[in-house]
Amino acid sequence: MAGIHGSDDCCDVLLTGTERASLAEQALSAEAQARRDAMPRLLAMGLNTQQVAEALSLSVEEVRQHSQS
């Protein structure tokens, strides 16, 4: 069966609203995890909490809370 663009491409899949929302949620979760993972590395490189917060678009309080755990 031909896909949306006339090919038998496996990537011509339409997602439901729920599936799109789930993928968006997963992407946001992965992004948040990447920011948490970056905090200790940036602090170890000598950046202060204000600099880390600015670099990762976080609040200073979020960086402080994470660095204390």
N, C-alpha and C positions, 0 to 999 in steps of 0.2 A: 504494500500500500504506500502511496506517495505521501510524503510529509507536507508540511505547510508550504514549503518552497519548492515543491515538486520533486523532491528527492526522497530516498529511503533512509534518511539520516536519523540516527538514534537520538539526536539532540533536539528534535522537533517535538518536544513534550510540553504540554501545557500544564501548569501547576494550578491547583485549587488555591483559594485564598488562605485556607488553613495551612497548606504546604508552604506557601510563600512566607506566611507569618512564622512558621517553624524554622525555616531556613534563615530568616532575618534574625530571629532570636538566637540561633546557633552562632551566627556571625558576630553578633554583639557580645555573646558570651566568650567567644574565642578572642575577640579584641580586648575585652576586660582582662582575661587571663594573661594575654601578652603584656599588658601594661603592668600587671602585678609581678610578672616574671622579670620585667625590666627594672623595677624599682631597686632591688638590692644591688644589681650590677651598676646602676648609675650612682648609687650612694657609695659603693666600693671604689668607684673611679674618682671620688672626691667631690661630687656635686652635693650641695646642701639640699635640704628638703624643699625650699622654695624653687630652686632650679629644677629639681626632679618633677615637682608639681607642674611647673610651666612646660617642661619638655613633654610631659605625658598628658597634658590637658586635664589635670586632676586638681583637687583642692589640696592645700598644704596639710589639712587635717587628715585626709585620706592617706597621704604619704606617711605622716607621723604614725597613724594607727597601724599601718602595715609594717613599718620599720620596727615597731615595738613588739610585734607578734613573733 
